[in-house]
Amino acid sequence: MERRNFLALWMLLFTPALKAASRRTPTPKQTEGPFYPVVPIPLRENLITQANGLTGEPILLYGQVIDTNGNPIPDIKVEIWQCDGQGIYDHPRQSNHENFDASFAGFGATVTQDDGRYQFQTLYPVPYSSRPPHIHVKLWRDGHELLTTQLYLQGQTGNEWWGGKERDQLQFKPVRSNGQLSGEFTFVIA
């Protein structure tokens, strides 16, 4: 057998196995929590309504939505919601919700671009009660929910029994550059 034919045959036999081995693990699901907004979440990437008077520090959260083969997924609606810098959600069931920081919107959504990218200007998450700092996320396609999860600051995932080992895969690392905080997270959808 000629070397060229041997290599072609080898590629046919083993490339699918190599490709399958390089598949990415889907992003783990987590609970929605009790404070999912009771009003429709508007399309807005900037959740900082007023820089002056804001309790807390802004952070740029950005990343990509991809499939398990690493291909970008466009037209995914990405929703986020979180507490303000005082640990209060903009939700009627949240005690003291009337004290929610008016300089922060609390929730917003965006749609991924052709390259699967998304971004939000939001608030650096803070802990409250016994919860570690986190940002809630829900991904939608054509009105169908694909994923509900939570993102955690690297190394600050808490120790709640129900959080599970999934939190190891749901961390992002805040980085400061030119005075701006940012964090990147890639969602993998099966």
C-alpha positions in Angstrom: 0.0 0.0 0.0 1.3 3.4 -0.9 2.1 5.7 2.0 -0.4 8.3 0.7 -3.2 5.7 0.6 -2.2 4.5 4.1 -2.4 8.0 5.5 -5.8 8.6 3.9 -7.1 5.4 5.3 -5.7 6.2 8.7 -7.4 9.6 8.7 -10.8 8.1 7.7 -10.6 5.6 10.6 -9.2 7.7 13.4 -10.3 11.3 12.7 -13.8 10.8 14.0 -12.4 9.4 17.3 -10.1 12.4 17.7 -12.8 14.8 16.9 -15.2 13.2 19.4 -12.4 13.3 22.1 -12.1 17.1 21.5 -15.8 17.7 22.2 -16.5 20.3 24.9 -18.5 19.5 28.0 -21.9 21.3 28.1 -22.2 24.1 30.7 -23.8 22.7 33.8 -27.3 23.7 34.8 -28.1 25.4 38.1 -31.2 26.6 39.9 -33.1 29.7 38.7 -33.4 30.9 42.2 -36.4 32.7 43.7 -35.7 36.1 42.2 -36.1 35.7 38.4 -37.6 39.0 37.2 -41.4 39.2 37.2 -41.4 41.5 34.2 -40.1 40.7 30.7 -36.3 41.2 30.7 -35.5 44.0 28.2 -32.7 43.9 25.7 -30.0 46.0 27.3 -26.4 45.2 27.6 -25.6 48.0 30.0 -27.1 47.4 33.5 -25.4 50.5 35.0 -28.0 53.2 34.7 -26.0 55.8 36.5 -22.3 55.7 37.4 -22.6 58.4 40.0 -24.1 57.0 43.2 -23.7 53.3 42.2 -23.1 51.0 45.1 -20.4 48.6 43.9 -18.1 48.4 41.0 -18.9 47.9 37.3 -17.6 44.9 35.5 -17.7 43.9 31.8 -18.9 40.4 31.5 -18.3 39.0 28.0 -17.8 35.7 26.2 -19.3 33.4 23.6 -21.9 30.8 23.2 -20.7 27.7 21.3 -21.8 24.1 20.7 -19.9 21.0 21.9 -17.8 21.0 18.7 -16.7 24.6 19.4 -18.8 26.2 16.7 -20.3 29.7 17.6 -24.0 29.8 18.0 -25.7 33.1 16.8 -29.1 34.4 17.8 -29.1 33.1 21.4 -30.8 35.4 23.8 -28.7 35.6 26.9 -30.4 37.0 30.0 -28.7 37.9 33.3 -30.0 39.0 36.6 -28.3 39.6 39.9 -28.5 41.5 43.2 -27.3 45.1 43.6 -24.1 46.1 45.5 -26.1 45.8 48.8 -27.2 42.2 48.1 -30.8 43.2 47.2 -32.7 42.0 44.1 -35.1 44.1 42.2 -38.0 41.7 43.0 -41.2 42.0 45.0 -40.4 38.9 47.1 -37.0 40.3 48.1 -37.2 41.9 51.6 -36.2 45.5 51.4 -36.6 45.5 47.6 -37.7 49.2 47.9 -34.1 50.0 48.8 -32.8 48.4 45.5 -30.0 50.7 44.0 -31.6 52.9 41.4 -28.2 53.2 39.7 -28.4 49.6 38.7 -30.9 47.9 36.4 -30.6 44.5 38.0 -31.4 42.5 34.8 -30.9 42.7 31.1 -30.6 40.6 27.9 -28.6 40.6 24.7 -28.6 38.4 21.6 -25.4 36.7 20.4 -23.8 37.9 17.2 -22.8 35.7 14.2 -19.6 34.7 16.1 -21.7 33.7 19.2 -20.3 36.7 21.2 -22.2 38.5 23.9 -21.3 41.2 26.5 -22.8 43.0 29.4 -21.8 46.0 31.5 -23.0 44.9 34.9 -22.0 44.9 38.5 -19.2 43.0 40.2 -21.2 40.4 42.1 -21.3 40.6 45.8 -22.3 37.9 48.5 -25.5 38.1 50.5 -26.8 36.0 53.3 -25.0 32.7 52.9 -24.7 32.9 49.1 -21.4 33.5 47.4 -21.1 36.2 44.7 -22.9 35.1 41.6 -24.8 36.2 38.4 -27.8 34.3 37.2 -28.0 33.4 33.5 -30.6 32.0 31.2 -30.1 31.2 27.5 -33.0 31.0 25.0 -33.4 30.1 21.3 -36.6 30.9 19.5 -38.5 31.1 22.8 -37.2 27.8 24.1 -35.1 27.7 27.2 -31.7 26.1 26.6 -29.9 26.6 29.9 -30.4 28.2 33.3 -27.3 28.5 35.4 -25.2 30.7 37.7 -21.7 32.2 37.2 -19.3 32.5 40.1 -16.1 34.5 40.7 -13.1 32.3 40.5 -12.3 30.8 43.9 -15.5 32.1 45.5 -18.1 29.4 44.9 -19.3 28.9 48.4 -20.0 25.7 50.2 -23.8 25.2 49.9 -24.6 21.5 49.7 -26.9 21.9 46.7 -24.3 23.7 44.5 -22.4 20.6 43.6 -19.2 20.2 41.7 -20.8 22.0 38.8 -19.6 25.3 40.3 -16.0 24.3 39.3 -17.1 24.7 35.7 -19.1 27.9 36.3 -16.3 30.3 37.4 -14.9 33.3 35.7 -11.8 35.2 36.6 -12.1 39.0 37.0 -9.2 40.9 35.4 -8.4 44.6 35.9 -6.9 46.4 32.9 -6.6 50.1 32.5 -8.8 50.6 35.6 -11.7 48.5 34.1 -12.8 45.1 35.6 -13.8 42.4 33.1 -14.5 38.7 33.1 -15.0 36.2 30.3 -17.2 33.1 30.2 -17.9 30.7 27.4 -21.3 28.8 27.5 -21.3 25.4 25.8 -24.7 24.2 24.6 -25.3 20.5 23.7 
